[in-house]
Amino acid sequence: MAESVGDHILRRLREWGVEQVFGYPGDGINGIIAAFGRAGDRPRFIQARHEEMAAFEAVGYAKFSGRVGVCTATSGPGAIHLLNGLYDAKLDHVPVVAIVGQTERSAMGGAYQQEVDLQALFKDVASDYLVEVNVPEQLPNALDRAIRTALTRRAPTALIIPSDLQTEDHTPPAHAFKQVPSSPPGLVAPRLVPDEAEVLRAAEVLNAGQRVAILVGQGARGAAAEVEQVADILGAGVAKALLGKDVLSDDLPFVTGAIGLLGTRPSYELMRDCDTLLIVGSNFPYSQFLPEFGKARAVHIDIDGAMIGMRYPTEVNLVGDARTSLQALLPLLSGPTDRAWREKIEENVARWWRTMERQAMLDAKPVNPMRIVWELSERLPLNAIVAADSGSVANWYARHLRVRGDVRASLSGTLATMGPAVPYAIGAKFAHPDRPAIALTGDGAMQMNGMAELLTVARYADRWSDPRLVVCVLHNNDLNQVTWELRAMGGAPKFEESQTLPEVSYADFARGVGLEGITVTSPEELGPAWDRALAADRPAVLDVHCDPEVPPIPPHATFEQAESVVQAVLKGDPDAVHLVVQGAKTKLQEMLPGRRT
């Protein structure tokens, strides 16, 4: 039997080392689905409950493996559903390849059922490489180039393959005019070395600093040891952009934690008071959390010259791999003899962690959401993978989760979309079936798509050598982040018709699909519940009823924001008294003895 185009796609994916394709079937990809059957499910077809979840699972797989994630969907509605996950990949610079079907070539342009202009649809999200394959000879180069481009540019790419083409015999390109061949699969990323003269200039700027701050993002992940050495020499503190949360251990005394609205006070003070800034592998966009313009000299290291020097007026820009660039810098660095700056940073960090513990242990109705993440941190396996959702849960993840050991952690950093935590964790389990995965999600995201994806967890759990995948739901029946944004930014009270969620037991739902289900309704139950979930012989859902009125106070909460919340209370916020009490108790912890105000 001749090899079909669908057969060739799967063979080429196997040759690229692709072990699974996340997707949902439909007649626009029937030729590819049939090829999966003939291939003995190699690569494995992982059936999500929705194409958006398939794309998120591919993103999670790519984020936590460093390899390309592959997803597939049918034409028209299926392809449309992929978009949110693919935009998540685009904005967080993650290599994902989407293979989508299209109506038969004979029907194109005929307003046929499910015919959508997929070239226009994917033009932006897959701008680095998008192609419609219309003859078999076109396929090898197109598929290889989609994978190589995704890996090289750390971006989503897309192949559009009409349904009738998928069943045609595969015909390789000939050695002929207007035929484009390809090369055997494989790609070794280059190590980009910065210009030597610019390295010398960067060293001069950094050596002149007396109060050096370092900001790391996900681009510094392969250079953790070098970042630590640079920080030691320069007597610097290190703040982390949210996508770089797992770059350095939070047990290092000079690591100030997250930066920005979800960040820590030590990170805010580090940026406010430094005279020199080194940015490594970060495109953190909120310049108001960086030093005031003109108050600090700055050096930026990034592998992408198109993104460098665009968030702060940097004096020297080193375009290069983070590790290679720092290795070139290290022999040239000499820090200040006065270590007072470093000692102050370490005092602030130690004080902040004590503050976080006090805040987490405050009474609430019924459970303080900060304590949920704090108790996890106390028990977090050193090889765990943590995925957080968007919303108020991201605040507690950013501030209270202490990364140690080989822990990996991520979330939708730039798109900040709702719903990726559970599919990220699923993707992580396929990337690392021998490691525990934890998804931290709000009940809004859980109702949006996470509950359905528990079926996917149940279906594939027996494929993971370590069965632990814990989904922790912060159950407060409120779209909490938006509620607080209404209060703090608009001075508007909570509008219950838009903000209040219907009540449901996530633990009961979990038990109904064969998973462990644990309900927590008091703070005393929380620690033992985490112990039980992390020791379970199957995936588990931790359904924690928590207080929606515990405020996610920014590290530098402004008078205007406080005034807006007060206005919201005066306008009749439904739980005004409790809101004010919880906010006052939380902020007070920063002002107790031992905390410099």
C-alpha positions as CSV (number, residue, x, y, z in Angstrom):
1,M,0.0,0.0,0.0
2,A,1.4,3.4,-1.0
3,E,2.2,5.9,1.7
4,S,-0.5,8.6,1.8
5,V,0.1,12.3,2.6
6,G,-1.4,11.6,6.0
7,D,1.0,8.7,6.5
8,H,3.9,10.9,5.5
9,I,2.9,13.6,8.0
10,L,3.0,11.1,10.9
11,R,6.2,9.5,9.7
12,R,7.9,12.8,9.5
13,L,6.7,13.8,13.0
14,R,8.1,10.6,14.4
15,E,11.4,11.4,12.7
16,W,11.4,14.7,14.4
17,G,10.9,13.0,17.8
18,V,7.3,14.1,18.2
19,E,5.7,11.6,20.6
20,Q,2.1,13.0,20.8
21,V,-0.2,15.3,19.0
22,F,-2.9,17.1,21.0
23,G,-6.2,17.5,19.1
24,Y,-9.8,16.9,18.4
25,P,-11.0,15.0,15.3
26,G,-13.3,16.2,12.5
27,D,-13.9,15.4,8.9
28,G,-11.4,18.1,7.7
29,I,-8.6,15.9,9.1
30,N,-10.1,12.5,8.5
31,G,-7.2,11.5,6.3
32,I,-4.7,12.3,9.1
33,I,-6.9,10.6,11.7
34,A,-7.0,7.4,9.6
35,A,-3.2,7.6,9.3
36,F,-2.9,7.6,13.1
37,G,-4.8,4.3,13.1
38,R,-2.5,2.8,10.5
39,A,0.6,4.0,12.4
40,G,-0.4,2.2,15.6
41,D,-1.0,5.6,17.3
42,R,2.6,6.7,16.9
43,P,2.8,9.6,17.6
44,R,0.0,9.2,20.1
45,F,-3.2,11.2,19.4
46,I,-4.2,12.9,22.7
47,Q,-7.9,13.7,22.5
48,A,-8.7,16.9,24.4
49,R,-12.3,17.9,25.1
50,H,-12.0,21.1,23.0
51,E,-9.5,22.3,20.4
52,E,-8.5,25.3,22.6
53,M,-7.5,22.9,25.3
54,A,-5.5,20.9,22.7
55,A,-3.6,24.1,21.8
56,F,-3.0,24.9,25.5
57,E,-1.8,21.3,26.1
58,A,0.7,21.7,23.2
59,V,1.9,25.0,24.8
60,G,2.3,23.4,28.2
61,Y,4.2,20.5,26.7
62,A,6.5,22.9,24.9
63,K,7.0,25.2,27.9
64,F,8.0,22.4,30.2
65,S,9.9,20.2,27.7
66,G,11.7,22.7,25.6
67,R,10.6,20.7,22.5
68,V,8.0,21.6,19.9
69,G,4.4,21.0,20.8
70,V,2.0,19.9,18.1
71,C,-1.7,20.3,17.9
72,T,-4.3,19.5,15.2
73,A,-7.9,20.4,14.4
74,T,-10.4,20.2,11.7
75,S,-11.3,23.0,9.3
76,G,-13.6,25.9,10.1
77,P,-14.8,25.8,13.7
78,G,-12.0,23.5,14.9
79,A,-9.3,25.7,13.5
80,I,-11.0,28.8,15.0
81,H,-11.0,27.1,18.4
82,L,-7.2,26.7,18.3
83,L,-6.6,30.5,18.2
84,N,-6.5,31.4,21.9
85,G,-3.9,28.7,22.7
86,L,-1.8,29.6,19.7
87,Y,-1.8,33.3,20.7
88,D,-0.7,32.2,24.1
89,A,2.3,30.5,22.4
90,K,3.0,33.5,20.3
91,L,3.0,36.0,23.1
92,D,5.1,33.8,25.5
93,H,7.5,32.7,22.7
94,V,6.8,29.0,22.7
95,P,7.4,26.6,19.8
96,V,4.1,25.1,18.6
97,V,3.0,23.7,15.3
98,A,-0.7,23.6,14.3
99,I,-1.8,21.2,11.6
100,V,-5.3,22.1,10.4
101,G,-7.6,20.7,7.8
102,Q,-9.4,22.6,5.1
103,T,-12.4,21.8,2.8
104,E,-11.6,19.9,-0.4
105,R,-9.7,21.8,-3.0
106,S,-12.5,21.5,-5.5
107,A,-14.9,23.3,-3.1
108,M,-12.6,26.2,-2.1
109,G,-14.1,29.6,-2.9
110,G,-17.6,28.1,-3.2
111,A,-18.9,29.2,0.2
112,Y,-18.9,25.6,1.1
113,Q,-19.9,24.2,4.5
114,Q,-17.2,24.9,7.2
115,E,-15.1,26.8,4.6
116,V,-13.2,29.6,6.4
117,D,-10.3,31.6,5.0
118,L,-7.7,30.0,7.1
119,Q,-4.9,32.0,5.6
120,A,-6.5,35.2,6.8
121,L,-7.5,33.5,10.1
122,F,-3.9,32.5,11.0
123,K,-2.1,35.3,9.3
124,D,-1.3,37.1,12.6
125,V,-0.9,34.3,15.1
126,A,1.3,32.2,12.8
127,S,3.0,35.1,11.1
128,D,6.4,33.4,11.4
129,Y,5.4,30.6,9.1
130,L,2.0,29.8,7.6
131,V,1.4,27.8,4.4
132,E,-1.4,25.9,2.7
133,V,-0.2,22.7,1.1
134,N,-1.9,22.0,-2.2
135,V,0.2,19.2,-3.8
136,P,2.0,16.3,-2.2
137,E,5.4,17.5,-3.5
138,Q,5.0,20.6,-1.4
139,L,4.6,18.7,1.9
140,P,8.1,17.6,3.1
141,N,9.6,21.1,3.0
142,A,6.5,22.7,4.4
143,L,6.3,20.4,7.4
144,D,10.0,20.5,8.1
145,R,10.1,24.3,7.8
146,A,7.1,24.7,10.1
147,I,9.0,22.8,12.8
148,R,12.3,24.4,12.3
149,T,10.8,27.9,12.3
150,A,8.8,27.2,15.5
151,L,11.9,26.0,17.2
152,T,14.2,28.7,15.9
153,R,11.9,31.7,16.4
154,R,10.1,30.2,19.5
155,A,6.8,30.9,17.9
156,P,3.6,29.1,16.6
157,T,3.5,28.0,13.0
158,A,0.7,26.5,11.0
159,L,0.1,24.1,8.1
160,I,-3.2,24.1,6.3
161,I,-3.8,20.8,4.5
162,P,-7.0,20.3,2.4
163,S,-8.9,17.1,3.3
164,D,-8.7,15.5,-0.1
165,L,-5.0,16.0,-0.3
166,Q,-4.5,14.0,3.0
167,T,-5.5,10.7,1.3
168,E,-3.5,11.2,-1.9
169,D,-0.3,9.2,-2.4
170,H,2.7,11.0,-1.1
171,T,5.1,12.1,-3.8
172,P,8.4,13.5,-2.8
173,P,9.7,16.6,-4.7
174,A,11.8,15.9,-7.7
175,H,15.2,17.4,-8.7
176,A,13.4,19.8,-11.0
177,F,12.5,23.4,-11.6
178,K,10.1,24.8,-9.0
179,Q,10.3,21.7,-6.8
180,V,11.6,22.4,-3.3
181,P,13.4,19.5,-1.4
182,S,13.9,19.2,2.3
183,S,16.7,17.9,4.6
184,P,16.6,15.2,7.2
185,P,15.0,16.3,10.5
186,G,17.2,17.8,13.1
187,L,18.1,21.2,14.5
188,V,20.8,22.2,17.0
189,A,20.2,25.7,18.3
190,P,23.3,28.0,17.9
191,R,24.9,29.8,20.8
192,L,24.8,33.4,19.9
193,V,27.8,35.3,21.1
194,P,27.6,39.0,21.8
195,D,30.1,41.5,20.3
196,E,33.3,41.6,22.3
197,A,33.5,45.4,22.4
198,E,30.0,45.6,23.7
199,V,30.8,43.1,26.4
200,L,33.6,45.4,27.6
201,R,31.2,48.4,27.7
202,A,28.7,46.4,29.6
203,A,31.3,45.4,32.2
204,E,32.3,49.0,32.6
205,V,28.7,50.0,33.3
206,L,28.1,47.2,35.8
207,N,31.4,47.7,37.6
208,A,30.6,51.4,38.2
209,G,27.4,50.5,40.0
210,Q,27.2,50.7,43.8
211,R,23.6,49.4,44.0
212,V,23.1,46.8,41.3
213,A,19.7,45.2,40.5
214,I,19.2,42.2,38.2
215,L,16.0,41.3,36.5
216,V,15.7,37.9,35.0
217,G,13.0,36.4,32.7
218,Q,12.5,33.1,31.1
219,G,15.4,33.7,28.7
220,A,17.7,33.3,31.6
221,R,16.5,29.8,32.5
222,G,19.6,28.1,31.0
223,A,22.0,30.5,32.8
224,A,20.9,30.2,36.4
225,A,24.4,29.4,37.7
226,E,25.9,32.4,35.8
227,V,23.2,34.8,37.1
228,E,24.0,33.7,40.6
229,Q,27.7,34.2,40.1
230,V,27.1,37.7,38.6
231,A,24.9,38.6,41.5
232,D,27.5,37.5,44.0
233,I,30.3,39.5,42.4
234,L,28.2,42.7,42.0
235,G,26.5,42.4,45.4
236,A,23.2,42.5,43.5
237,G,19.6,41.5,44.3
238,V,17.7,39.5,41.7
239,A,14.1,40.1,40.8
240,K,12.1,37.8,38.6
241,A,9.6,38.5,35.9
242,L,6.6,36.2,36.2
243,L,7.7,33.9,33.3
244,G,11.1,33.7,35.0
245,K,9.8,32.6,38.4
246,D,11.5,29.2,38.2
247,V,14.9,30.5,37.0
248,L,16.4,30.9,40.5
249,S,15.5,29.3,43.8
250,D,13.5,31.5,46.2
251,D,15.7,30.1,49.0
252,L,18.6,32.2,47.8
253,P,18.7,35.2,50.2
254,F,19.2,37.8,47.5
255,V,16.3,36.7,45.3
256,T,13.6,39.3,45.8
257,G,10.8,37.3,44.0
258,A,8.3,38.5,41.4
259,I,8.1,42.0,40.0
260,G,5.1,44.1,39.0
261,L,1.5,44.3,40.1
262,L,1.7,40.7,41.3
263,G,5.2,41.2,42.7
264,T,6.8,41.6,46.1
265,R,7.8,44.7,48.1
266,P,11.5,43.7,48.1
267,S,11.5,43.6,44.3
268,Y,9.7,47.0,44.2
269,E,12.3,48.5,46.6
270,L,15.2,46.9,44.6
271,M,14.1,48.7,41.4
272,R,13.3,51.9,43.2
273,D,16.6,52.3,44.9
274,C,19.2,50.8,42.5
275,D,21.6,52.8,40.5
276,T,22.4,50.1,37.9
277,L,20.1,47.6,36.2
278,L,21.0,44.4,34.4
279,I,18.2,42.7,32.5
280,V,18.7,39.1,31.4
281,G,16.3,37.4,29.1
282,S,13.2,39.4,30.0
283,N,10.7,41.5,28.1
284,F,8.9,42.6,31.2
285,P,6.5,45.3,29.9
286,Y,5.6,47.5,32.9
287,S,8.2,50.2,33.0
288,Q,6.6,51.8,36.0
289,F,8.0,49.0,38.1
290,L,11.6,49.5,36.7
291,P,13.9,52.3,38.0
292,E,12.8,55.9,37.1
293,F,14.2,56.9,33.8
294,G,17.5,58.6,34.2
295,K,18.1,57.3,37.7
296,A,19.9,54.0,36.7
297,R,22.3,53.0,34.1
298,A,21.2,49.8,32.4
299,V,22.5,46.8,30.4
300,H,20.2,44.4,28.6
301,I,21.0,40.8,27.4
302,D,18.6,39.0,25.1
303,I,18.8,36.5,22.3
304,D,16.3,38.5,20.2
305,G,17.6,41.8,18.9
306,A,14.1,42.9,17.9
307,M,13.0,42.8,21.6
308,I,16.1,44.3,23.2
309,G,16.3,47.8,24.8
310,M,12.6,48.5,24.4
311,R,11.3,48.6,28.0
312,Y,13.9,50.8,29.6
313,P,16.5,53.2,28.2
314,T,19.4,50.8,28.3
315,E,23.0,52.0,27.7
316,V,24.4,48.7,26.4
317,N,22.5,46.0,24.6
318,L,24.1,42.5,24.3
319,V,22.4,40.4,21.6
320,G,23.3,36.9,22.6
321,D,22.5,33.7,24.4
322,A,22.1,34.5,28.2
323,R,24.6,31.9,29.4
324,T,27.2,32.7,26.7
325,S,26.9,36.4,27.3
326,L,27.2,36.1,31.1
327,Q,30.2,33.8,30.8
328,A,31.8,36.5,28.6
329,L,31.0,39.1,31.2
330,L,32.0,37.3,34.4
331,P,35.9,37.5,34.1
332,L,35.5,41.3,33.6
333,L,33.3,42.0,36.6
334,S,34.4,43.5,40.0
335,G,31.8,44.4,42.5
336,P,31.8,47.0,45.2
337,T,33.8,46.4,48.4
338,D,30.9,47.8,50.5
339,R,28.3,45.1,50.8
340,A,25.7,47.3,52.6
341,W,23.4,47.2,49.6
342,R,23.4,43.4,49.4
343,E,22.9,43.1,53.1
344,K,19.9,45.4,53.0
345,I,18.4,43.4,50.2
346,E,18.8,40.1,52.1
347,E,17.2,41.7,55.2
348,N,14.3,42.9,53.2
349,V,13.8,39.5,51.6
350,A,13.9,37.6,54.9
351,R,11.5,40.1,56.4
352,W,9.2,39.8,53.4
353,W,8.9,36.0,53.7
354,R,8.0,36.4,57.4
355,T,5.3,38.9,56.3
356,M,4.0,36.5,53.7
357,E,3.6,33.8,56.3
358,R,1.8,36.1,58.7
359,Q,-0.6,37.2,55.9
360,A,-1.2,33.6,54.9
361,M,-2.1,32.6,58.4
362,L,-4.7,35.4,58.9
363,D,-8.2,34.2,59.6
364,A,-10.7,34.5,56.7
365,K,-14.1,33.2,55.7
366,P,-13.6,30.3,55.5
367,V,-10.0,29.8,54.2
368,N,-7.4,32.5,53.4
369,P,-6.5,32.0,49.7
370,M,-2.9,33.0,50.4
371,R,-2.6,30.0,52.8
372,I,-3.6,27.6,50.0
373,V,-0.3,28.4,48.1
374,W,1.7,28.8,51.3
375,E,0.8,25.3,52.5
376,L,1.7,23.9,49.1
377,S,5.1,25.6,49.2
378,E,5.8,23.9,52.5
379,R,5.1,20.5,50.8
380,L,6.1,21.1,47.2
381,P,8.1,18.1,45.8
382,L,11.4,19.3,44.5
383,N,10.8,17.9,41.0
384,A,7.2,19.3,40.7
385,I,5.8,21.2,37.8
386,V,3.3,24.0,38.7
387,A,0.9,25.7,36.3
388,A,-1.1,28.7,37.5
389,D,-4.1,30.2,35.9
390,S,-4.9,33.9,35.4
391,G,-7.0,35.8,37.9
392,S,-6.5,36.3,41.6
393,V,-4.8,32.9,41.9
394,A,-1.9,34.4,39.9
395,N,-1.3,36.9,42.8
396,W,-0.9,34.1,45.4
397,Y,1.2,32.0,43.0
398,A,3.5,34.9,42.3
399,R,4.1,35.9,45.9
400,H,3.6,32.8,48.0
401,L,5.0,29.9,46.0
402,R,8.6,29.3,46.8
403,V,10.5,27.7,44.0
404,R,13.2,25.3,45.1
405,G,15.2,22.4,43.7
406,D,14.2,21.4,40.1
407,V,10.7,22.9,40.4
408,R,9.3,24.2,37.1
409,A,6.5,26.7,37.1
410,S,4.7,28.8,34.5
411,L,1.4,30.5,33.5
412,S,0.0,32.5,30.6
413,G,2.4,35.4,31.1
414,T,1.7,37.9,28.3
415,L,-1.7,37.0,27.0
416,A,-2.9,36.3,30.6
417,T,-5.8,34.3,29.3
418,M,-8.1,32.3,31.5
419,G,-8.1,28.6,31.4
420,P,-4.6,27.3,30.7
421,A,-3.7,25.8,34.1
422,V,-5.3,22.4,33.8
423,P,-4.3,21.8,30.1
424,Y,-0.8,23.1,30.9
425,A,-0.5,20.5,33.6
426,I,-1.7,17.8,31.2
427,G,0.9,18.9,28.7
428,A,3.5,18.8,31.4
429,K,2.6,15.2,32.3
430,F,3.1,14.1,28.8
431,A,6.5,16.0,28.8
432,H,7.5,14.5,32.1
433,P,5.3,11.5,33.1
434,D,7.6,10.7,36.0
435,R,7.1,14.1,37.7
436,P,4.2,15.4,39.8
437,A,2.2,18.3,38.3
438,I,0.0,20.8,40.1
439,A,-2.5,23.2,38.5
440,L,-3.6,26.2,40.6
441,T,-6.8,27.6,39.2
442,G,-9.7,29.8,40.2
443,D,-13.3,28.5,40.0
444,G,-14.0,30.8,37.1
445,A,-11.4,29.2,34.9
446,M,-12.5,25.8,36.2
447,Q,-16.1,26.4,35.1
448,M,-14.9,27.9,31.8
449,N,-13.0,24.8,30.7
450,G,-11.2,23.0,33.5
451,M,-14.0,20.7,34.6
452,A,-14.4,19.2,31.1
453,E,-10.6,18.6,30.9
454,L,-10.7,16.5,34.1
455,L,-12.1,13.9,31.7
456,T,-8.9,14.1,29.7
457,V,-6.9,13.7,32.9
458,A,-8.9,10.6,33.9
459,R,-8.6,9.1,30.4
460,Y,-4.8,9.3,30.2
461,A,-3.7,9.0,33.8
462,D,-2.6,5.4,33.4
463,R,0.1,6.5,30.8
464,W,2.0,8.5,33.5
465,S,4.5,6.6,35.6
466,D,3.9,9.1,38.4
467,P,0.1,9.4,38.7
468,R,0.1,12.6,40.6
469,L,-1.7,15.5,38.9
470,V,-3.3,17.8,41.5
471,V,-5.8,20.4,40.4
472,C,-6.3,22.9,43.2
473,V,-9.5,25.0,42.8
474,L,-9.7,28.3,44.7
475,H,-13.5,28.1,45.3
476,N,-14.9,31.5,46.1
477,N,-17.9,31.8,43.7
478,D,-16.5,35.1,42.4
479,L,-14.6,36.2,39.3
480,N,-12.3,37.7,41.8
481,Q,-9.6,39.5,39.8
482,V,-12.1,41.5,37.8
483,T,-14.0,42.2,41.0
484,W,-10.9,43.7,42.6
485,E,-10.0,45.6,39.4
486,L,-13.5,47.1,39.4
487,R,-12.9,48.3,43.0
488,A,-9.3,49.4,42.7
489,M,-9.3,51.0,39.2
490,G,-12.8,52.2,38.8
491,G,-14.1,52.8,42.3
492,A,-17.1,50.5,41.4
493,P,-18.7,48.1,43.7
494,K,-18.9,44.4,42.8
495,F,-21.6,43.9,40.2
496,E,-23.0,40.5,41.3
497,E,-24.7,39.7,38.0
498,S,-21.4,39.6,36.2
499,Q,-19.1,38.5,39.0
500,T,-20.9,35.8,41.0
501,L,-20.5,32.2,39.9
502,P,-22.9,29.3,40.3
503,E,-22.1,26.9,43.1
504,V,-20.8,23.5,42.2
505,S,-18.7,20.8,44.0
506,Y,-15.5,20.3,42.1
507,A,-14.6,17.4,44.4
508,D,-17.8,15.6,43.7
509,F,-17.3,16.1,40.0
510,A,-13.8,14.7,40.3
511,R,-15.0,11.7,42.1
512,G,-17.7,11.2,39.5
513,V,-15.0,10.8,36.8
514,G,-12.8,8.5,38.8
515,L,-10.4,11.0,40.3
516,E,-9.6,11.7,44.0
517,G,-11.8,14.5,45.3
518,I,-11.0,16.4,48.4
519,T,-13.1,19.2,49.9
520,V,-11.6,21.8,52.3
521,T,-13.8,24.2,54.2
522,S,-11.6,25.2,57.1
523,P,-7.9,26.2,57.4
524,E,-7.1,23.3,59.7
525,E,-8.0,20.9,56.9
526,L,-5.8,22.5,54.4
527,G,-2.3,21.1,55.2
528,P,-3.6,17.5,55.6
529,A,-5.6,17.8,52.4
530,W,-2.4,18.8,50.4
531,D,-0.6,15.8,52.0
532,R,-3.4,13.5,50.9
533,A,-3.5,14.9,47.4
534,L,0.3,14.7,46.9
535,A,0.3,11.1,48.2
536,A,-2.7,9.9,46.2
537,D,-2.3,7.0,43.7
538,R,-4.3,8.9,41.1
539,P,-4.9,12.5,40.0
540,A,-6.8,14.6,42.6
541,V,-8.9,17.7,42.8
542,L,-8.5,19.8,45.9
543,D,-11.7,21.9,46.2
544,V,-10.8,24.7,48.7
545,H,-13.6,27.0,49.8
546,C,-11.8,30.4,50.2
547,D,-12.6,34.0,51.0
548,P,-13.1,36.3,48.0
549,E,-12.5,39.4,50.1
550,V,-8.8,38.9,50.8
551,P,-7.3,41.7,48.7
552,P,-4.5,41.2,46.2
553,I,-2.7,44.3,47.4
554,P,0.1,45.5,45.0
555,P,3.6,45.9,46.6
556,H,3.3,49.7,46.3
557,A,-0.5,50.2,46.6
558,T,-1.1,53.8,45.8
559,F,-3.4,56.3,47.5
560,E,-5.5,56.5,44.3
561,Q,-6.1,52.7,44.4
562,A,-7.0,52.8,48.1
563,E,-9.3,55.7,47.5
564,S,-11.1,53.8,44.7
565,V,-11.7,50.8,46.9
566,V,-13.1,53.1,49.6
567,Q,-15.4,54.6,46.9
568,A,-16.5,51.1,45.9
569,V,-17.4,50.4,49.6
570,L,-19.3,53.7,49.9
571,K,-21.3,52.9,46.8
572,G,-22.6,49.7,48.3
573,D,-20.3,46.8,47.8
574,P,-22.1,43.6,48.8
575,D,-19.6,42.6,51.5
576,A,-18.2,46.0,52.4
577,V,-17.4,45.6,56.1
578,H,-15.6,42.2,55.7
579,L,-13.7,43.6,52.7
580,V,-12.3,46.5,54.7
581,V,-11.4,44.3,57.7
582,Q,-9.5,41.8,55.5
583,G,-7.7,44.5,53.7
584,A,-6.6,46.2,56.9
585,K,-5.5,43.0,58.5
586,T,-3.5,42.1,55.4
587,K,-1.7,45.4,55.0
588,L,-1.0,45.6,58.8
589,Q,1.3,42.6,58.5
590,E,3.8,44.7,56.6
591,M,3.9,47.2,59.4
592,L,4.4,44.9,62.4
593,P,7.7,45.1,64.3
594,G,10.6,43.9,62.2
595,R,9.2,45.5,59.1
596,R,10.8,48.8,58.1
597,T,8.0,51.1,56.9
